[in-house]
Amino acid sequence: MSPAETAPDRIAVAGIISPRSVAVIGASDDVGKFGGRVIHYLIKHGFGGRLLPINPNRATIRGLPAYAAVGLAPGPVDVAILAVPVAHLLRQVEDCAAAGVGACIIITGKLADAGAEGAALQDRILAVAQAAGMRLVGPNCLGICNFTDRALLSSSLGLDVDALKPGGIGMVSQSGALMGTLVSLGQRYGAGFSRCISVGNQADLELCDFLDYLIDDPATRVITLYVEGLRDPARFAPQLRRARAAGKPVLCVKAGRSAEGAQAARSHTASLAGSFAAFEALCRDAGAVLLEDPAAMVFAADALDRLPRLPRAGLGLAVIASSGGSTVTTADMLPAAGLRLARMSAATRATLGRYMPESHVHLPLDTGSFDEGTAEGGLEACIRAFMADPDIGAIVVPMTTQPAMAPRARLLPPLAREGDRPLLYVMTAGEVGNDARQAMRDADFPFLDRVADALAVLRALEAEAAGRDRASLPPPARPAGAGPAPALPTGALTEAEAKRLAAAYGIPVTREVLAVDAESAVTAAGTIGYPVVLKGVSRAVVHKSDLGLVKLRLADAAAVRAAFAEIAAALPEREGVLVQEMARGEAELILGARWEPGFGPLVLIGFGGVLVEVLADVQLASAPLRPADAESMLRRLKLWPVLAGVRGRPALDVAAAVDALVRLSWLAADLGPRLVEMDLNPILLRAAGEGAIAVDARATLAEGLA
Amino acid sequence: MSPAETAPDRIAVAGIISPRSVAVIGASDDVGKFGGRVIHYLIKHGFGGRLLPINPNRATIRGLPAYAAVGLAPGPVDVAILAVPVAHLLRQVEDCAAAGVGACIIITGKLADAGAEGAALQDRILAVAQAAGMRLVGPNCLGICNFTDRALLSSSLGLDVDALKPGGIGMVSQSGALMGTLVSLGQRYGAGFSRCISVGNQADLELCDFLDYLIDDPATRVITLYVEGLRDPARFAPQLRRARAAGKPVLCVKAGRSAEGAQAARSHTASLAGSFAAFEALCRDAGAVLLEDPAAMVFAADALDRLPRLPRAGLGLAVIASSGGSTVTTADMLPAAGLRLARMSAATRATLGRYMPESHVHLPLDTGSFDEGTAEGGLEACIRAFMADPDIGAIVVPMTTQPAMAPRARLLPPLAREGDRPLLYVMTAGEVGNDARQAMRDADFPFLDRVADALAVLRALEAEAAGRDRASLPPPARPAGAGPAPALPTGALTEAEAKRLAAAYGIPVTREVLAVDAESAVTAAGTIGYPVVLKGVSRAVVHKSDLGLVKLRLADAAAVRAAFAEIAAALPEREGVLVQEMARGEAELILGARWEPGFGPLVLIGFGGVLVEVLADVQLASAPLRPADAESMLRRLKLWPVLAGVRGRPALDVAAAVDALVRLSWLAADLGPRLVEMDLNPILLRAAGEGAIAVDARATLAEGLA
């Protein structure tokens, strides 16, 4: 598409989402047809604009005058929605373009999602639209559901209910069926949506266009995304930060966490799934919440829309109900969900002690044996105490069947609204719990059916709070002595060059000298101090150990001479032989950096050696980092307790590891796309106060440094 | 309770569960009262026996003649159910005993669950009952729900529905409220229960009594348990094996997985939670399925009741639906749930290829773009192919909103019933999915609302299949040369004694000699071969390393003499100094054995060193073991890939580790309670074919071995 073929946009995204006039191409009285459902939902849910059914064979549809073609309908037409057979699609789009339509929402599928022929047709349709300045949503989408303004431009069966409750949850989805399902799921629990957009194949308008809209949309308080692959990841990270600055949590399910999921996502909407790990790091860094389960995303969004947010990350939970069995099993499920019970304050314990014997004053709190007390003000007093306890971030109420379920449910919303923490009400029973559920709907208060759902929500709330906490920190500051980079050639660097680069950013590396013959190696060893290591250096050889080019623990001059001879024999073509101090440490870390196209500079930290492979114990983040970011990466490692000092072992120099990682992150940020990748592997970490040192390094530059 | 005070039982458990006559003490017309609900549910759900309301103030209740006291009601009375204030309980129980009542179901609480005073009253009530031969259920229970025979002896609000569907799920629960909730939950999904028993404080009849009943009960096909603490664990393991032999899966949620859960369970029904790890090992060994989430237990029980079981453990899954988004996100959720997609056979791929282009023939299978084909026989063909595929254990259908949801749902039950594998149908949408749900209820076919629930069910089905597979193996056989144990003293053994015990069971230990002076140590070192290790030996010192009593890598006689002198100075009181070969290995394992009261002999294996602490990477099982059992313990270790050989590292001698663990298990089984505990830590594991060797050992004997 050359610029000459592109006309200015006829309509903005906001105009498409809240159109004044909508033409339904292929409109029908038959709700069994796509075009029948679209017009049905528009009328049923009270669309307030002009509605223009287009059908050459009918004079009226649903009592409205029908037009044989969009060009015959009274303009202007903000949006045309097309649910026509793929064979007629191009002509209909051409008609729309000619008629001055602002945007087409194309529900029709089998375009780029169905092979090369469909992709070619999609390109032709896009060209027609762009030449006219007409925007496209889809194809292969389920349209746009604007609940706030009752403009339901969609054929989704998810709209097949009597009343749609609007609310603060916005959604952009690369799966229309999933979107309709999640809207329906949410409505069952009283969740309310603002605008939900199914983007389909994203021929023109794409996920980020609608994300931009939702960030600025006053009706949207929480944003949910179902992402298969980003068309332009570079747009995404700044948007997430913008949403965070606007105080709007972004929740996201990303296809492709598993290898099979990634493959399947590629063949679904013809999008590249991209690197899941990079996406995950991007979300964390920008304060977005990445979830696995789309249903959990809706529940978490609802909690963020209708309940207070967590005061901050890292707090505990209060679990309270009148069933010992349900409180105990809920408490037992917390550790696997990465959650914990709170440690109640003395004040909270004192309040509880007024209603039950001391032996029962503990979390989880079973009020069952003391219901007389708790029913008469006791429950209220306990919950008020929890709301004021500094270690309690949220309250979970896992209800079981019992007398007066609904009256008890009714107690909670006003009580919860006095406080500033989320209270999650769970009703596990089947239909006997329906009165309690209805009480919650009547009070416009969220509820859940499953304790497991509540824990998934709490994990998401915790991630949201952590993102919020991080966003409140000052921006990363460059440490003293980090850079500039020295002059280095393009391509794979030698170990010595890579270490020079690391050292220029203040990362400690082994003392070493490049020796050209055995005697200068012996001299160097004497200066460095025995024992030493010898390594054959060649730009062509990356895995030196595999070729026997690394000789460890050389204790004297004779050993150095013998090792030099062996290396010389194994590597006739070489830059030299590195004579290196023999460093020691208590743990091996690997630090890495790479440029991920679309995502920018990333850094990685993990445990070195065979464990990295087995445990996949690595953490990734966008560069540059603050020290606090680097430390939280370390704390997320499964083997973190090894660094912190476990059972009598000394704590290691975490500060040195943090410093090295921060410095590497500045290196990666400064070099940008010029640094293809860099590994410091291993970095040996010593006991606290004794530092860290990189003993091997490699790096590849896309272009040389001057 | 002395035997003299105990009369023979008036009634068997089966008679209590299916009584011919029931007296309701404290019967009322008011369903707001416990006694009112009990009689209400008995009548409403069609109790067919004699119903005897007991109330001194009423002539009739619910149209039935009421009696002022149980002794005035026409006998015989099989069961009296008591929901009376705790102050009147003893007198009522005395009346029942005097009137010849077979058993009392005591709903009244605040007995042993509410402190010492309540516990004393509970003891008096038990004494009254036992003296008469009258059995007790409870107190502090919610009674017995016999769905099969419509004898609903319970006040649980979970029964507050129009119709109760009977089925094959039996339940024994230490929480009445949880039981009622789970029954209600199950009924929503069309699950059917046989007999559900709330055991409360288990003053007399306890969980194992009812478990025994359910194992023999023809109406019960699957057994579910909510356990807070076993009164007699020694009864439990044989019962699990009996259930397995009867082909009845046992599913179990056990309180106390977390420390807080364990504490809370203790204060709930006054039962000791016991060692969770031992309970977990017991369940696995006996083929019972331990779950975390009570709701998942009900869903899994329903799947086992109404669907075929998995052909065997270890198979993959087919995920199929007409939404790319839902199939992809479902596939992405599998790895975290410990599940995997299947590898389709060529035959399956060929079948699928008839309905969709080759590029779409992969799992998860998205039929969305090819619905025309799949709707007309394609879906059926795919599912039949999956049912015949040797790597497909189960099929998951994660439905989203779409046209014709209910007709499509109706296709599945008959299709699934043609095959012999479970098909899990998931309907995530809210009320727009209700027709599809009803279609499944009408077809008596299970459905779920949440993909996460389906995955929890599949994990449980996998565990059930693994237990079934294991039960089909021949019993453990003693390896050659395992025992007998040598004579050894009571108490903590020395390292040399513990190794002698291990060696007597054929476990390889380091070559070593106990030396009394430096010169005999030098002589021994010469025989063993340098380098050697010296260890000071004293029965009083367990942690030798901490006191500097272990000297490693002694390369010559001078080093041995120096080391001996240092040890002699540090440990004047000693049995001697052990001169030991300096063994090497590629990995450090820890093997342990202990006697767990109520559970019997247990063995443990894990990785040694600091990692054990950090990763909690240990596996426990009951002794003795088959080699296959020992190997599957190894395979469950997080670090198993280290043993199997990861990325270029050699595979280690897994067979030697298996052999050592099997031998230790026979040692533990033979010694029984005489072996308090034993650790072989570390056992060094070498490369495949090169064996394993225990380099240190300790053990404590409760009594000496002759």
Interface residues (C-beta under 8 A of the other chain):
Chain A: G32 G109 K110 D113 A114 G115 S156 L157 G158 D160 V161 S173 Q174 S175 G176 A177 L178 M179 G180 T181 L182 S184 L185 G186 Q187 R188 Y189 Y226 E228 V253 A255 G256 R257 S258 E260 G261 Q263 A264 A265 S267 H268 T269 E292 D293 P294 A295 A296 S322 S323 G324 G325 S326 T327 V328 T329 A331 D332 M333 L334 P335 A336 L341 P357 S359 H360 H362 L363 P364 D366 G368 S369 T400 T401 Q402 P403 M405 T428 A429 G430 E431 V432 G433 D449 R450 V451 A452 D453 A456 V610 L611 E613 V614 L615 K638 L639 P641 V642 V646 R647 R649
Chain B: G32 G109 K110 D113 A114 G115 S156 L157 G158 D160 V161 S173 Q174 S175 G176 A177 L178 M179 G180 T181 L182 S184 L185 G186 Q187 R188 Y189 Y226 E228 V253 A255 G256 R257 S258 E260 G261 Q263 A264 A265 S267 H268 T269 E292 D293 P294 A295 A296 S322 S323 G324 G325 S326 T327 V328 T329 A331 D332 M333 L334 P335 A336 L341 P357 S359 H360 H362 L363 P364 D366 G368 S369 T400 T401 Q402 P403 M405 T428 A429 G430 E431 V432 G433 D449 R450 V451 A452 D453 A456 V610 L611 E613 V614 L615 K638 L639 P641 V642 V646 R647 R649
